[in-house]
């Protein structure tokens, strides 16, 4: 297995550091860590489990920073949470029945449209307007966000954190910092079940996961502080990078399935 005191080990740990920054700002860290682990020669059967276990505590650290700074709308986040867990379970079950090829085609068409809408609407996420929405609409919107995006996470997954953040910003009218805070809070708790499942399954390289966790915590803390301090000014550029990485992954996945 991989030697931590090697070029491959250093690449993986640095990837988890930068993934922590990206994840805590807008999501999408897996688009960095998974290619890095593949490039380092880690067997595919260990990648998902190692990735989730190594990023879990870092996600919790970022979530804590957002909660501490008052940038989590707790009511909507707590409503989203059980629906995200249920959606993720059903999405994983659906993945066993329906090839994800069709979802990838849909994503290749929809991601550029979403990106154009987001980046042409420069005022989106600049200010909070969720107080203008009724408690009922917040509850329904939070439940739908959790169920639909939880389902996406269970079915396919890449870019899910970004989509959660955008959904909070677009449909619940939160600023980008609060939308990211909600996302980190929900994902930190919702991923507990999958992390525990991988932890007991033998699908985790524990030495790499332990080392990568330290780097991921540092990156997550730094990214959360940058987002909280600078808001949309730092979140938007990272969003552009994540969207580009997601498009590249979709193209490669589609090419690999032909």
N, C-alpha and C positions, 0 to 999 in steps of 0.2 A: 504494500500500500504506500501511499504518498509519504515522503519524508518531509516533516515540517521545516527542517533546516535545509531547504533546497530552493531552487528558483521556482518550482511548481508550488511549493508551500507558501512562499512569499507572495506569489501572484494571487493565490486563493485568499490569503489574509487581507491583502490590499484590496481585492475585489469586494470583500465583505465590509471593509471600511467605507469605501465609496458607495456601496449599496446601502449602507446605513444612512449616509447623508441623503441619498436620493429618496429612499423609502420614507424617511421622516419628513421630507419636504413635500413630496407628492405621490409617493408610491412608485413601484416599478423596479425595485432593487434586484429582484430575481432575474431581470433581463441582463444584469451585470454578472451576478454570481454563477448562474447556471452555465453560460458559455465559458466562464473562467474555469470552472471545475471540469467541464468537458475537455477544454484545451490542456488541462493538467493531467489528463489521462485517468480521472476517477471513473470507476465503473458506473454505468448508468443506474444500476439498481440502488446505488448509495446516494445519488445526487439529490433527489427530492427530500429524502429524510434528513440528510446532513444539512441541506440548505434551510429547511424549516426550523430545525432544532437550533442552528447557529444564529438565526435571525430573530428568534422568539423573544429573548430577553431584551435585545436591542429595541424591538418594537415596543416592549413594555416600558423601557426607559423613555423613549420618545413620547409615548402616551402619557406618562407621568408628568413630563415637562409641559405638555399641552394642558393637562388638567390643572397643574399647579399655577399656570399663568392665566387660568380662566378661559381658555380657548377650546373647551369642549362643551357643547350644548347637551347636558347630561340626559335630559328627557328624551330627545330624539335618538341619541346614541343607544340608550337602554331599550327603546322600542325596536330599533334596528337589529339589535344583537340576536334575539332568539329567532327572528325571521332569517337572518343571515346563516345561522347554524342549520336551520331546516332546509333552506334553499341549497346550501352547500351539499348536504346529504343527498337531496333529490337530484342535484346536478351530477354528482358522482355516479349515482345509480343510472341516470339517463345516459351517461357516457359509455356505460357497459352495453347499452342497447343500440345507440345511434352513433355512427362514425362522426368524429369531430371535424371531418373534412368540410362538411356543409357550413359549420359555424366559422371556419377559417375563411371560406369564400365570402360569407356575410361580413366578417370583420375587415377583410381587405377593401371592401367597398365602403363600409360605414366609418372606419377610423379616419380616413382623410376628410370625410364630411364633418365628423365631430371636431376634428382639429381645426378646420376652416371656421366653423361656428365659434369655437372657443377663442381662437386667436384674433378673429376679426371683431369680437365683442370685448373691447378693451376695458369696459367698465364692469364686466362680470367679476364678481368676487372682490371688488375693491372695498365695499362696505357691507355691513350686516343689514338685512331687511327681513330676517325671519320673524321679527315681532309683528310684522304686518300680516302674517298668516295665522289663521285660526288654529286653536289647539287640535281640532279634528283633522284639519288638512295636514298639520305637522305629523300627527300620528299615522294617518294613512300613507303619506309620502315616505315616512321613515320605514314603515312596514314593507312597502313596495321596493324601496331601495335595498333593504336587507334581503328580501326573498329573491328578487331578480338578479342582483349582483352576487349574492351568495350562491345562487344557482350557476352563474357564470364561472365563479371561482371553482366550484366543484366539478364543472363540466370541462373547462379548459384552463382558465386561470391567469395567463400573462396580462399584466396591466390592470389587474383588478383594483388595486389600491388607487390608481389614477381615476378609474371610473367611479369608485365610491366618492372620491373627493369632488369630482365634477358633478355628480348627482346631487350631493349636498349643496353645492354652490348654485346649480341651475334651478333645481326643483324646490329647495327649502330656503333659497335666497341667503345663504351664509357667505361671509367673506372667505377667502381662500385659506386663511390661517385656521379659522374655526372649522371649516370643512375638512381640512387635513387633520386637525385634532380629533374630530369625531371619527375619522377613518382609522387613525392609529389606535384609538381606544377600542373600537369595535373589533379590528383585526387582532389586536393583542389578546383579547379574551376569546374570540371565536376560534382562533387557531390552537387553543390549548388542547382540544380533543385530538386534532390531527398530530400535534407534536407528541403527545403521550402515546398515540398509536404507533408512530414511527419509532419512538424511544424503546418500546418493548418488542419491536418487530425484527431487530437485528439489521435494519436498513440504514444505520447511522455510523459514520466513521467518527468515533468519539474524540480522538485526539485532535483531528482537524476541526471538528465542531467546537471543541473547547477553546482552541486558539482563535478560531474565526469569530467566536462570540465576543471575545475581548475587543477585537478590532471593530466588530459591528456595533457594540455598545458605544465605543468612542465616536464612530461616525454618526450614529443615531442621535446622540446627545448634541453633537456639533450641528447637525442638520436641523434639529428641532429649534435650537437656539437661533440659528440664522433665519429660519422661517418666522419665528415669533417676533424677532427684532425687525425684520425687513419686509415682511408681508409679501404682497403680490410681486414686488420688485425682484425677489429672488425665486419665488415659486414659479412664475410664468416661464422664465428661461429653462428651468429644469423640466417643466412640463413639455416644452418643445423637444428637448433631448429624449425624454421617455417615449413620446409619440413616435419619433423617428426610429428609436430602437425597437419599439413594438412592431412597426411596419416592416423592418428588416427581418425580425423573427418570423412574422407571418409569411413573408415571401419565401424564406428558407424552409419553413415547415411545409408550405405548399409544394415547393420544388422537390423536397425529400419524399413527399407522398405520391409523386407522379410515377 
